[in-house]
């Protein structure tokens, strides 16, 4: 539920002239920012038409961007196992040990955590289309550069810079949605974008399976072709993103004046203002001092280790289930395909019923049970453990979009939303993902990776408990604040 914020109607909806002008401080141009009067009823049909018009231009493009990003960050897991029995894999040809491989994964996540908050600041200053295009070209070029690596040092350095460029994309896209959508519209759209990661996981396995058949083509091993083939589309797509990704409702030319007024008016309270200069430092201090937000970060830490470990080690896990080489790549597809469908359904339900904490808690519990069953089943129970992997993946991935929607719906200032989302993924997500790189130990492959499964199960149970506890706290705060209001006439209420 949304943040309990008791604001007098006169303050929350101060009348604005229909000819009020907002200046684009960067471009120097002016756009009329018109707001419907507070007593004007917004037509549901007009609002639905506007949302659909926005969706067509924003969501498919954003999902495609994140799909390419996820391919380029997770293909190292495919490169590790591709043609490993022939010793023509990433580790063999770069003479890396398993320990050095884990370090290269961790280095990416260190950069990923450090650069998320600065990236969200630059996203607003440079405009989303420009900044995201720069990020795409950067990570695509670096991803292709990994094809030329011949030693551990090169892999480690390139993975660090890959983390620098990819750090800003996901928190940036979540922040970007707040310029266009209300809080009860974001979870499903975050899910549609995040679900492209599960599609990328499925496509990544299928692509790796196909690329494996061109091993030693033009003298290059298949894992080198994999980096080239999956990095090039990001570089090319950056130019399309620069011109096609809409920045803010205030600046696009495909909205009529009435549609722009509706787009801005309905986000008067709940959305970020793309062209508004906020008092960033004041909002940043308030965000850092807000203890309830740290509870969100802690919960996100718990979900990030399963997300990271599944992203990087699913090929290794399937290889440990009796599948080898190209077959192991192909068997990574079903867990991601099921997770994609479940993630969309759960996120739609979370928005529809305005119950994001409950949906995240239930999803985390389902995922935890999948990991728990994987941990206790005997190593040779391949079919059963593969089914558990599918359940675990579906639960873990479905948990994330409602969590992000829950966080963004509980913050209202422009700067605070961008910073809190970045901190959530930087302080909560990055350390959790770093943990996820260590828990699936190579020497446990023969016994079914029990450490990884037990760790993920425990963390997901903690996520479920954290969601329940924070939701109970919000409910208590709502009751406490409502009880303190004797006269609510003329008062607009916003709840946790």
N, C-alpha and C positions, 0 to 999 in steps of 0.2 A: 504494500500500500504506500501511498505517497507521504511525503514528510508533513508532519503536523506543523503548520505554520499559520498562526492566527493573525490575519492581516485585515485591517479595516478596508471596507469596500472602496472607500474614497482613495486609499493609498494604493490598493492593489490594481485598481482600474481607473486611474486618473484619466480624464478625457484628453484625447489628443486630436488636434486638428487634422482633418482629412488631407490637408495640404502640408502637413509637417514634413520637413525635409531632413534626411539623414545624409551626412556627407561621407563618402568613401574616402577615408583619410589617406589610403595608399594611392588610389588612382586620381584623386582630386576631382572626380566626377560626382554628380549628385543624383540620387534616386529618390523618388517620392515614396515615402513609407506611410501608407494610409492604413488606418485602423477603423474597424467598424465600431460604432458607439457601443458602450457597455450594455445598453438596453435593447440592442438589435439582436434578434434571434437569427442565428446562423442556420442556414438551410442544410439539413443532413445530406441531401442529395448533392448540393454544391460542394460540401466538404469531402464527400466520398469521391467525387469527380476530381477534385484537386489532389487528394492523396494518391489516387491512381495515376494521375498525370506526373506527379513527383516520382512515384515508384518506378515507372517505366524508364525514367532517365537516370535514376540514382542507384537502385538496388541491383539490377543485373550487372551494371558496370562495376560497382563496388565489390560484388561477389566475385566477378572475374579477376579483379585486381588482387583480392586476397587469395584466390586459388593459385595464381601465379606465384605470389609471395610464399605460400605454404609449400608449393612444389620445390622452390629453390632452397628452402631452409631444411626440408626433411629428406631430400633425395640422397643425402649423405648416408642415411640408413640403408637405402637400396644399394648404394655404391659399395658399402661394406660387405654385402653378401653376394653381389652379382659376380658369378663365375669364380666364387671363392675356392671351389674344389680344384679348379685349374690353376690357382694362384695367380689369377689375372684380375684381382679385385683391388679396391682402394688401398687396403692395408698392406697387401703384398707388394704392390708396385711403388708405394711411398716408404716402405720399410718402417711402418708405424707399428707400435705395440698396441695392445688393447687399452692399456693405461693412457697412452698418448692420444688415442682416438677419443676416449672419454674427456680428456683435457680439451681437445679441440671442440667438442660439443659444449663444454662448460664456458669456454672463452666466448663463444657466440652469445651465450645467455648473459654473461657479465656485461658485454657491450649493450645487449638488448635492454637490460635493466637500467643502465646508466643514462641512456640517451632518449628514453621515452618522454620524460617531462619536458626537456628542451625541445624535442620534436613537436610536441603539441603546441608549444608557444609559437614556433615557426610556422606551423600549419595555419594559424590564424593571421599571423603577420604577413605571410607571403601569399595567402589564399590556398585553399585545399587543392585545387587543380594543379597549381604550379609546384607546390611542395611534394605532393604525392607523385607527380611525374618525375621529379628529381630523384626521389627515393627509388622508384621503379627502375629507372635507368641504371642507378648505382648498384642495386642488388643484382640486377640481371647481368651486368658486366662482370661483377665479382664472381657470380655463380659460374659463368662461362670460364673465368680465369682459373677456377679450381680444376678444370680439365687439364691444365698444364702443370699441375703440382707433381713434384717428384720426391718431396721429402716432407717430414713432419712440420718443420718451421713454416714452409709455404702454406700448408693447409691451415695451421693455427692462425697465421696473420690474416689470411683471406677470410677465415671464419669470423674473426673479430670484426673486420670491416663489413662483412655481411650482416652481422648483428647491429652495427651502427646504422645501416641503411634500412633494415627491416624493423628496427625498434619502433619507429613512429607510425607504422601503418595501422596495426589493429587498434591501439588506443586512439589514433587519429581518426579512423573511420567511426568508432563509437562516439567520439566527440563531434564529428562531422554530422552525424544523424541528429544531434540536438539542435542544429540550426534549422532543421526541416520538420521534425516530428515531435508530437507530444509524448509525455512519459509513458502513457498506456499504449503507444504505438511502436515503441522502440524494440522491445524484446524479440518480437517476431522478426523484425528487420535485422537486428543483430544476429539472430539465428540464421536467417537466409544468407547473410554474409559469412558467418562463422561456419555454417554447414558446407560452404565451399571448401573448407579445410578437409572435411571428411571426404568430399568428392575428390580433392587433390590426393588424399591418401589412397583412394580407390584408383584414380587415374595413374598415380605414381607407380603403383604396383603393376598395373597393366602396361604402362609405358616402359617400365624397367623390363618386363617380360619380353616386349617387342624389341627393345634396344639390345637385349641380351643376344639376339640372333644376328646382330651385325658386329659381334665381337671381332676385333682385329681388322675391321674395315678401314682401309687406308692406313693400316699400321697402328690404329688406336684401339685400346681396350674398350669394352662396352661401357664401363663406368665413366670413362672420359667422354664418350659420346652422350651419355646421360646428362652430364653437366652442361654440355653445349646445347643439346636439344631442348632442355628445360630452361636454360638461361636466356636464350635468344628471344623468345616471345615477350619477356618482360621488357627488354630494351626497345623492341619495336612498338609495344603497346604504350610505352610512356608518351610517345608523341600523340597518340589518339586521346589519351587521358587528359593531356594538357588542354585540348580543345573541346572535349566532350563532357568532362565532369563538371556539373554546375556547382558554383561556389555557394552563393547565398540567395534566398528569395528576393533580396533587395536588388540583386545585380543581374539576374537572368532576364532574357528578353522573350522567353517563350511563355511567360505568365502575363495574362491581361492585367490591367490595373485593378479590376475587381478581384481577380485571383490572388494578386500580390497582397491586397488589403486583407483578404481572408487568411492567407498564409501567415502574415505577420500578426494579425489580430488574434488568431487562435493560439499563438505561441507567446503572447504578451507576458504570461506568468511562467510558463513551463519550459520555454526554449531558450537557447543561447542566442545572443544577438550578434550576427556576424560582423557588422560594421560598427559596433559599439566599442569605444575605448573604455575598458573596465579599469578599476583601481587594482591592478594585478597583485601588487605586493600585499595590500591589505587583505584581499581575498585569499591569497596564499597562506598568510599567517593564520587566518581563521580556519582554513581547511586543514592545516597541519595540526592545529590545536583541538580539532573536533574528534574526541575520543571514539565516538560511535563509528566513524569512518574507518578507524583502525581495526575495528571488529570485522568490517567488510574486507579489509586487506588480509586479515588473518584467515578468513574463510576462503578467499581466493588463493591463498598459499596452498591450502589443502587440496584444491581441485587441480592446481597447476602441475603437480608431480605426476598424477595419472595422465593428464593431457600430454605432457612432455614425453613421458616414457612410452606411451602408445605411439606418439608421432615418430619417435626415433627407433624404437625397438620392435615394432610389429613384425618386420621381416625376420628379425632374429628369433622372435617368439614363435612364429610359424615354422621357421626352420627347426626349432626345438620340438615341434610337434610331429616330426617325421617327414617334413617336406624339405626338399633340397633344391638349391640353385634357382632356376627359373620358376619351378613349381612353387617355391616358397614366396616368390614375388607375387604370383598370381593369387595365392591364397590369402593375401592381405586385402583383397578387394571386398569380399563379403562383410567383414566386420565394419568397414567404413561405410558401405552402402546401407546397411541396416541403421547405423548410427545417424546417417544423414536424414532418413525418414523420421526416426524417433525424435531427433533434435527439432525438426520443424514442427511436429505435432505438439510436443511439450511446450515449446515457446509460444505457439499460437494459443494454447490453453492457458498459459501463465498470464498472457495479456488479456485474454477474453474474461477470465475470472478474477483478474487483478490480485493474483495470489502467487507472486514470484518466489517468495521464500519457501512456500509449501512445495511447489513444483521442483525447486532445486533440491530440497531436502529429500523428496521421494526419489528423484533421479540419482542422487548421490548414494542413497541406500541400495538401490538396484545395482548400481555399478560396484559398490562395495561387496555385495553378495556374489557378483560374478568373479571378482578377484579372490574372494575368500574361498569359493568353491575350487578355483584353479589351484590355490595353494594347498588344499587338503587332498585333492585327488591324486592318485598315484601317477608318477611320470609317464607310464605307458598308456594311460587312458587318453589317447590322443583325440578321439572324436568328442568325448565329453569336455575335455579342456578347450578344444576349439570352440565348442558351443558357449562355454563360459567366457571366452575371449570376446565373442560377439556381444554377450550380455553386458560385460564390463565396459566395452567401448561405447555401447549405446547409452548406458547410464552416465558415464563420465562426461561424454561430449554434450549430452542433453542438459546437464546441470549448469553449463557456463552462460548461455545467453540470458536466462532469467536472472542470474546473479548480477550481470552487468546492467540489465534493465532496472533491477532493484536499486542498485547504487545510483545510477544517473537520475532516477525519479525522485531521489531523496536530496538532491542538490539543485540550487536554483540560480546562483550567480554564474555569469558567463565564464569567468576565470576559474572559479571553483570546480565547475564541471570538468573542464579540460585538465586541470591539475589533479583532481581526485581520480579520474579515470586513468591518467598516466601513473599516479602513485599506486593505484590498485594493481596495475599490471607490472609496474616496476618494482615496488617494494613487496608486493604479495606474489605476483606471478613469476617474476624472474628467479627469486630464490627457490620457489617451489619447483620450477622447471630445472634449475641446477640440480636439486635433489633427485629429480627424475632421471638425470643422466647417469647416476651412480648405482641405482638400486637393482638394475638387471645385470647381474654379474656373469661374465663369460664362462667362468668355471662352474656355474650352476646350470648350464644348458642341459646337461644330461639328467638332472633331477627336477627340471621344470621351472627354474627361476623362482624358487619359493620366496626369497627375500623381496623381490620386486612385487610379487602378488600380495604378500602380507602387508608390506608398507602401503601400497595403494589402497588396500581394503581398510586399513586403520585410518588413513587420511580421509577417505570418503565418509566413513562413519563420523569422523570429527566435523566434516563439512555439514552433514545432516544435523548434527547436534548444534553446531554454531548457527545454522539458519533458524532452527527452532528457538534457540535462546535469544537471538537478536530480534526475531519477530515478536517474541513475548515481551521483550523490553520495549519495543516500539508501541505495542498495544497498551502497556502500562503507562507510557508517557502520554499517549493519546487520551486515555481516561483521566489522567492527572490534569492535563491542560483543559480538557473539556469541563471537568468538575469545577475548575476555577473560574469558569465563565458563567456569570449569573444572567447576563443579558447578551444574547448572541444576535440580536436583531441588527442588520446592517453589517454583520461581520462575515467574512468569507473564510472558510476553514480548509486548511490543507493538512492532510494527515500522513503519518509515516505509513 
